[in-house]
């Protein structure tokens, strides 16, 4: 019988709930405490899941020797201090992306986790859709040939109106980059994970279309502003007295061209003001033997393009997947596996590594994105910010 690992969650917003629900699907892991911006929020989230301990001070949880690990699901500016305190307290840490808001902070966390010998993970969960793993394993098997180009987008529309607000809009809470750090980091992590290549130079154009936003006087959870402030045509439903005009200097949109490895080039764009795109990461990889294309709004489908044979549209069906990709599909063909399932796949591997439990074919060694991957993505975001400021190409160190 595996030892039950006791864990806790810092953060009670959209991502805190997503993590909590995914953790409840795992054997041998028990969520025993929640820390929130106030004790009512912590207890409110925990009450629905019979989690007794709720606190407004995350250090209460770090001082509990019976807790083995913690999840950080708070605004980005809190990630560094919480992860540092947790590692110093001997806890394994799973942190939402971005790992921190500064490269130097991420470097410090990578070194600290290594020194303390603690498991560490940055939640680049989008890697773990089964068909994304199929792309990766096809590339590893040489079925794409040499990678020539990588292109794509990550588009959302939840911040399209000037009355849409979220802590991510404010540099103080979210860091100097919004769109590129929040969702561009997912795209670049997937591009590097699937191709096995590293971005080594880039040129970025970042745009803040709303230099001022109307901040609602009530707090607004991620994606929730779509329900409160405006009607179908974007007409503001709340009175002007309900908003504060607030200056904004984080980007709504970003376009990047880049080089990878010796010969690969690519382009991507991210936007949180793309009407009609809800949460759509798309990626297309062009190789000398074949291309593959995938988009998050149709996650069970993988497009395979060929020059000298018919193209294919492969539907997720475990017997048709490569064995290593099959390990990320829990359900048979025709049963969709989506966003929340990817968190389960990451967490299963993180906690199996802590407990030493094997995962079927994968044995005792489990791959999941670590703080080293989180540092990678911060270096890319930092290079994009510098490139946009200097209007020039900026190199990204390979490691
Ligand atoms: C908001 O852009 C957000 O919740 C991101 O922060 C998540 O990482 C992404 O998975 C969905 O959208």
Boltz pocket constraint, residues with backbone or C-beta under 6 A from the ligand:
constraints:
  - pocket:
      binder: B
      contacts: [[A, 97], [A, 156], [A, 182], [A, 183], [A, 186], [A, 222], [A, 279]]
      max_distance: 6.0
